[in-house]
Amino acid sequence: MSYAELASGGRAGGRGGTGFDALGGQGDADAEYIRLTQQVTDALGEMLANVSRMSGLVSKLGGPKDSPRLRDTLAELSETTRLLARRTGREIRIIGTLDGGSPNEVRQRKMQQNKLKKDFEAALTSFKEIENVKMQKEKAFVRKARASISAKSNPYAGHDGPSDATALLAAQAQSQEQLRLNSLENEIDFNDEIIAERESEIREIEETIGEVNEIFRDLAEIVNEQGEMLGEIDNNIESTVSHTDGAATQLRIANDYHKSARNKQFCCYGIIALICIAVVVALSVGLKK
């Protein structure tokens, strides 16, 4: 059964929307199935759209177009997609418990659910990949910022130290040097704040990736559980077909028996009729004599 059939309220065997009321609880389960499958489909589309936007924003990180507003938008998209992934994982598990009526219908639903799970896996993979790219960029920024702070904090690193002439000039320009040091200290403090922000973002990214990995594990469990269920459904269908074939064979045998019995009955009637005719003819001849 296609999703279009589900959305229109139809079911295998031609049952229309009014069948929901007739079947009561089964109709409620069908309505819930339709609602959840549509919700999952919409969520997958939104996840993919978010990942596409995130990809464009991540490419600007660390460049001239990087800005606090860009990072806020990126963080919001990441959080929205994470929540969508969590909710979609739960809904896919619920969908797996809403089987249909007949074995064939159950099998068709399982096939549809397998497609939803594959699409969900693809969306999760794309989300995880863009989160990894974002994390690597943030880590590269932190390494570069720390190296810059280290170099500015020790301007004579890698040298034997200032020469006498340099020391003399520094002493003569002590006030200017103090201003430079104050400015450098402010710059270092600012960089430390930026580094702290980036490290916080890295931790959030790692948590998001960890949660995505957990969703992947849950999805694998769902696939295994429903794979076993699908095997049972196949066995039930085969058993039903076998029983149906057996019943058809018995009906053919019974039909042949009834035909044979009718033929024998007609023969008996014919013999009796011939005997009656013979008796009548004999009596007629005897009376004439």
RAKA-V432249 format. One record per residue. N is the residue number from 0. PHI is phi as a letter, one per 30 degrees, with the letter a starting at -180 (* if undefined). PSI is psi in whole degrees, -180 to 180 (none if undefined). D_FIRST is the distance of its C-alpha to the first C-alpha in Angstrom with 1 decimal. Layout:
BEGIN
N:PHI:PSI:D_FIRST, N:PHI:PSI:D_FIRST
END
This chain:
BEGIN
0:*:128:0.0, 1:d:165:3.8, 2:d:-31:6.7, 3:d:-38:8.2, 4:d:-40:6.3, 5:d:-46:7.2, 6:d:-30:10.5, 7:d:-2:11.3, 8:i:5:11.1, 9:d:165:8.9, 10:b:165:7.3, 11:e:137:6.8, 12:j:2:10.4, 13:i:16:11.1, 14:d:131:12.2, 15:c:-171:13.4, 16:d:-29:14.9, 17:d:-14:17.9, 18:d:-24:16.1, 19:e:-46:16.6, 20:d:-36:20.3, 21:d:-37:20.2, 22:c:-5:18.6, 23:i:-111:20.7, 24:e:-39:20.0, 25:d:-36:16.4, 26:d:-39:16.0, 27:d:-41:17.9, 28:d:-39:15.8, 29:d:-44:12.6, 30:d:-41:14.8, 31:d:-39:16.1, 32:d:-46:12.9, 33:d:-44:12.1, 34:d:-46:15.8, 35:d:-41:16.1, 36:d:-38:13.3, 37:d:-40:14.8, 38:d:-41:18.2, 39:d:-43:17.6, 40:d:-45:16.4, 41:d:-41:19.6, 42:d:-40:21.8, 43:d:-40:20.9, 44:d:-41:21.9, 45:d:-39:25.0, 46:d:-46:25.9, 47:d:-38:25.9, 48:d:-41:27.9, 49:d:-44:30.4, 50:d:-38:30.8, 51:d:-44:31.6, 52:d:-41:34.2, 53:d:-38:35.6, 54:d:-42:36.1, 55:d:-38:38.3, 56:d:-40:40.3, 57:d:-34:40.8, 58:d:-18:42.3, 59:c:-8:45.0, 60:d:135:46.1, 61:i:-2:49.7, 62:c:-175:50.3, 63:d:-22:52.3, 64:c:2:49.3, 65:d:139:48.7, 66:a:161:49.4, 67:e:-37:48.9, 68:d:-42:46.5, 69:d:-43:44.4, 70:d:-36:44.3, 71:d:-43:43.5, 72:d:-42:40.5, 73:d:-42:39.4, 74:d:-39:39.8, 75:d:-43:37.8, 76:d:-40:34.9, 77:d:-45:35.0, 78:d:-43:35.1, 79:d:-44:32.2, 80:d:-38:30.0, 81:d:-45:31.1, 82:d:-39:30.2, 83:d:-42:26.7, 84:d:-43:26.2, 85:d:-47:27.5, 86:d:-41:25.3, 87:d:-38:22.1, 88:d:-43:22.9, 89:d:-43:23.2, 90:d:-36:20.0, 91:d:-38:18.0, 92:d:-41:19.8, 93:d:-42:19.0, 94:e:-38:15.2, 95:d:-19:15.5, 96:c:-8:17.1, 97:c:79:14.5, 98:d:170:12.5, 99:d:-156:10.5, 100:d:-69:12.2, 101:d:159:11.7, 102:e:-40:12.0, 103:d:-41:9.0, 104:d:-39:6.9, 105:d:-44:9.4, 106:d:-43:9.1, 107:d:-39:5.6, 108:d:-40:7.1, 109:d:-37:10.2, 110:d:-42:9.3, 111:d:-40:8.5, 112:d:-37:11.7, 113:d:-38:13.6, 114:d:-42:13.2, 115:d:-41:14.5, 116:d:-41:17.2, 117:d:-42:18.3, 118:d:-38:18.5, 119:d:-42:20.5, 120:d:-42:22.7, 121:d:-42:23.5, 122:d:-42:24.4, 123:d:-42:26.5, 124:d:-44:28.3, 125:d:-41:29.2, 126:d:-44:30.5, 127:d:-40:32.5, 128:d:-44:34.0, 129:d:-32:35.3, 130:d:-38:36.7, 131:d:-42:38.5, 132:d:-43:40.0, 133:d:-43:41.2, 134:d:-42:42.8, 135:d:-37:44.6, 136:d:-41:46.0, 137:d:-41:47.2, 138:d:-39:48.9, 139:d:-38:50.6, 140:d:-44:51.9, 141:d:-43:53.3, 142:d:-43:55.0, 143:d:-41:56.6, 144:d:-41:57.7, 145:d:-39:59.3, 146:d:-40:61.1, 147:d:-42:62.4, 148:d:-42:63.7, 149:d:-41:65.4, 150:d:-40:67.1, 151:d:-28:68.3, 152:d:-25:69.5, 153:b:79:71.8, 154:d:-18:72.9, 155:c:12:75.4, 156:d:135:72.9, 157:i:-1:73.6, 158:c:166:77.2, 159:d:-10:80.5, 160:k:170:80.9, 161:d:146:82.6, 162:d:171:85.9, 163:e:-38:89.1, 164:d:-41:88.7, 165:d:-40:85.2, 166:d:-39:86.4, 167:d:-43:89.2, 168:d:-37:87.0, 169:d:-39:84.6, 170:d:-37:87.6, 171:d:-25:88.8, 172:c:45:85.4, 173:d:-38:84.5, 174:d:-42:83.4, 175:d:-37:81.0, 176:d:-38:79.6, 177:d:-40:79.0, 178:d:-41:77.1, 179:d:-40:75.0, 180:d:-39:74.3, 181:d:-43:73.3, 182:d:-40:70.9, 183:d:-40:69.6, 184:d:-41:69.1, 185:d:-41:67.2, 186:d:-41:65.0, 187:d:-43:64.4, 188:d:-43:63.5, 189:d:-45:61.0, 190:d:-36:59.5, 191:d:-40:59.3, 192:d:-43:57.3, 193:d:-44:55.0, 194:d:-42:54.6, 195:d:-40:53.9, 196:d:-44:51.1, 197:d:-40:49.6, 198:d:-35:49.8, 199:d:-42:48.1, 200:d:-39:45.2, 201:d:-42:45.0, 202:d:-40:44.7, 203:d:-41:41.9, 204:d:-43:40.1, 205:d:-39:40.6, 206:d:-41:39.2, 207:d:-45:36.1, 208:d:-40:35.6, 209:d:-41:36.2, 210:d:-39:33.5, 211:d:-42:31.0, 212:d:-38:32.0, 213:d:-40:31.4, 214:d:-40:27.9, 215:e:-43:27.3, 216:d:-43:28.6, 217:d:-40:26.5, 218:d:-39:23.3, 219:d:-39:24.5, 220:d:-41:25.0, 221:d:-43:21.4, 222:d:-43:20.2, 223:d:-46:22.6, 224:d:-47:21.7, 225:d:-22:18.0, 226:d:-42:18.7, 227:d:-41:20.7, 228:d:-39:18.2, 229:d:-36:15.6, 230:d:-40:18.6, 231:d:-39:19.2, 232:d:-43:15.6, 233:e:-43:16.2, 234:d:-40:19.6, 235:d:-40:18.4, 236:d:-44:16.0, 237:d:-40:19.1, 238:d:-41:21.3, 239:d:-44:19.4, 240:d:-42:19.4, 241:d:-46:23.1, 242:d:-37:23.9, 243:d:-43:22.3, 244:d:-40:24.3, 245:d:-42:27.3, 246:d:-40:27.0, 247:d:-40:26.7, 248:d:-45:29.8, 249:d:-38:31.7, 250:d:-40:30.9, 251:d:-41:32.3, 252:d:-46:35.3, 253:d:-40:36.0, 254:d:-44:35.6, 255:d:-38:38.1, 256:d:-44:40.4, 257:d:-38:40.4, 258:d:-44:41.1, 259:d:-42:44.0, 260:d:-41:45.4, 261:d:-40:45.4, 262:d:-43:47.2, 263:d:-38:49.8, 264:d:-42:50.2, 265:d:-39:50.9, 266:d:-43:53.4, 267:d:-45:55.2, 268:e:-39:55.4, 269:d:-42:56.9, 270:d:-45:59.5, 271:d:-41:60.5, 272:d:-41:60.8, 273:d:-41:63.0, 274:d:-44:65.2, 275:d:-41:65.6, 276:d:-42:66.6, 277:d:-43:69.0, 278:d:-45:70.6, 279:d:-42:71.0, 280:d:-42:72.6, 281:d:-44:74.9, 282:d:-40:76.1, 283:d:-44:76.7, 284:d:-40:78.8, 285:d:-39:80.7, 286:d:-35:81.5, 287:d:-34:82.9, 288:d:none:85.3
END
